[in-house]
């Protein structure tokens, strides 16, 4: 049986989707959380000088989306056909684009420029990408189930990470009704509910 070690900062952020996948799969793993104060020292030991990374039986896998896809394949959460996998990838790519916009609004060093990026994220970019996700969700069974096919996938968990954890941190308001209902469905899953109740409390 494989052993898993997942290493990320002591925050939700890009790492929480992987934690949701482990929770839903009922898979035990070592949840290694790095303190920001220790990052400069720890950075040299990582595969690409960044977090997260996953270690499986001694093999280290960096990049959050690569980790999601690997775990999705391992735990049957990555679609049942090539078409479904492609549709899941569409959702993940939309989130990647949204994350790029969020990064500009979070890490820009010039405070005036940062505030401009943040305003655009809240008023323009955030709503634009949420509308894209709403459209993708609605296209599958009227939006009353999951993003792809008839069963939950890593796409649903990645979107839930944004809806439940990240939008409020970025002050983005979700006005999309199907996305709101989808988040409640995912949150109500016993494995996800249990993780939400026991996970460490962090600021972001």
C-alpha positions in Angstrom: 0.0 0.0 0.0 1.3 3.4 -0.9 2.2 6.0 1.7 1.5 9.7 1.1 3.1 12.8 2.4 1.7 16.2 1.4 3.7 19.3 2.1 2.4 22.8 2.0 2.3 26.0 4.1 0.0 26.1 7.2 -2.8 27.6 5.1 -5.6 26.4 2.9 -4.7 28.1 -0.4 -3.6 26.0 -3.3 -3.1 23.0 -1.0 -6.6 22.5 0.3 -8.0 20.8 -2.8 -5.5 18.0 -2.3 -6.6 17.7 1.3 -10.2 17.5 0.2 -9.3 14.7 -2.2 -7.6 12.8 0.5 -10.6 13.4 2.8 -13.1 12.3 0.2 -11.1 9.2 -0.7 -10.7 8.2 3.0 -7.0 8.0 2.4 -4.6 8.5 5.3 -1.6 10.8 4.6 0.9 12.9 6.4 -0.2 16.5 6.3 3.1 18.4 6.6 2.6 22.1 7.2 5.5 24.5 6.8 5.6 27.7 8.9 6.3 30.8 6.7 9.1 31.8 9.1 10.9 28.5 8.1 10.4 28.8 4.4 13.7 30.3 3.3 15.5 27.4 4.9 13.1 24.7 3.8 12.9 26.0 0.2 16.2 24.5 -0.9 14.8 21.0 0.0 11.8 21.2 -2.3 11.7 19.8 -5.9 11.1 23.2 -7.6 11.7 25.7 -4.8 7.9 26.1 -4.2 5.0 24.4 -2.5 3.0 22.3 -2.5 4.5 18.9 -3.3 3.4 15.4 -2.8 5.6 12.5 -1.9 4.4 9.0 -2.8 6.5 6.1 -1.7 9.6 8.3 -1.9 8.7 9.9 -5.3 8.1 13.6 -5.1 5.5 15.4 -7.3 5.5 19.2 -7.4 2.8 21.6 -8.8 -0.7 21.7 -7.4 -2.6 20.7 -10.5 -0.3 17.8 -11.3 -0.9 16.6 -7.7 -4.7 17.0 -8.1 -4.6 15.0 -11.4 -2.4 12.3 -9.9 -4.7 11.9 -6.9 -7.7 12.0 -9.1 -6.4 9.1 -11.1 -5.5 7.1 -8.0 -8.9 7.6 -6.3 -11.2 7.5 -9.4 -12.0 11.2 -9.2 -10.8 12.1 -12.7 -13.6 11.1 -15.0 -14.5 7.9 -16.7 -13.5 8.7 -20.3 -11.0 10.9 -22.2 -13.8 13.4 -22.9 -14.7 13.6 -19.2 -11.0 14.1 -18.3 -10.9 16.9 -20.8 -14.0 18.5 -19.4 -12.5 18.3 -15.9 -9.3 19.9 -17.2 -11.4 22.8 -18.6 -12.7 23.6 -15.1 -9.2 23.3 -13.7 -7.9 25.7 -16.3 -10.6 28.2 -15.6 -9.5 28.1 -11.9 -5.8 28.5 -13.0 -6.7 31.7 -14.9 -8.7 32.9 -11.8 -5.7 32.1 -9.6 -3.4 34.1 -11.9 -5.6 37.1 -11.4 -5.8 36.6 -7.7 -2.0 36.4 -7.6 -1.6 39.8 -9.1 -4.0 41.2 -6.5 -2.2 39.5 -3.7 1.6 39.7 -4.4 2.1 42.9 -6.3 4.7 45.0 -4.5 3.5 48.4 -5.6 0.6 49.2 -3.3 -1.2 51.5 -5.7 -1.0 48.9 -8.5 -2.0 46.2 -6.1 -5.1 48.0 -5.1 -6.0 48.5 -8.8 -5.6 44.8 -9.4 -7.6 44.0 -6.3 -10.5 46.3 -7.4 -10.4 44.7 -10.9 -10.4 41.2 -9.3 -13.4 42.0 -7.1 -15.5 43.9 -9.7 -14.5 42.3 -13.1 -12.2 39.3 -13.1 -13.8 37.4 -10.2 -17.4 37.7 -11.5 -16.2 36.8 -15.0 -14.6 33.5 -14.0 -17.5 32.7 -11.7 -19.9 33.2 -14.6 -17.8 30.8 -16.7 -17.9 28.2 -14.0 -21.7 28.6 -13.6 -22.1 28.1 -17.3 -20.0 24.9 -17.2 -21.9 23.6 -14.2 -25.3 24.3 -15.7 -24.3 22.6 -19.0 -24.2 19.3 -17.1 -27.6 18.0 -16.0 -28.9 21.5 -15.5 -26.3 22.3 -12.8 -28.0 20.3 -10.1 -25.3 17.6 -9.8 -21.6 17.8 -10.4 -19.4 19.5 -13.0 -18.7 16.5 -15.2 -20.8 13.3 -15.6 -22.9 11.9 -12.8 -20.2 11.6 -10.1 -18.0 13.9 -8.1 -14.5 14.7 -9.5 -11.4 16.7 -8.7 -13.1 19.6 -10.6 -15.9 19.7 -8.0 -13.4 19.7 -5.1 -11.2 22.4 -6.7 -14.2 24.6 -7.3 -15.4 24.0 -3.7 -12.0 25.1 -2.5 -12.5 28.5 -4.2 -16.2 28.8 -3.2 -15.8 27.8 0.4 -12.3 29.0 1.3 -10.8 31.4 -1.1 -13.5 33.8 -2.3 -14.1 35.3 1.1 -10.4 35.8 1.6 -10.3 37.8 -1.6 -13.5 39.6 -0.9 -15.1 38.2 -4.1 -18.9 37.8 -3.8 -20.4 34.7 -5.5 -23.8 35.6 -6.9 -24.1 32.5 -9.1 -27.0 30.4 -7.8 -25.9 27.0 -9.2 -22.4 27.5 -7.8 -23.8 28.4 -4.4 -26.0 25.2 -4.4 -23.1 23.1 -5.6 -20.9 24.3 -2.8 -23.5 23.3 -0.3 -23.8 19.8 -1.8 -20.1 19.3 -1.6 -19.9 20.6 1.9 -22.7 18.2 3.0 -20.7 15.1 2.0 -19.9 13.3 5.2 -16.1 13.0 4.4 -15.9 16.7 3.6 -18.0 17.8 6.5 -15.7 15.7 8.8 -12.6 17.3 7.4 -14.0 20.8 7.7 -14.7 20.2 11.4 -11.3 18.8 12.3 -8.8 20.7 10.0 -6.5 23.2 11.6 -7.8 26.7 11.8 -5.8 29.1 9.7 -6.1 32.7 8.6 -6.2 31.9 4.9 
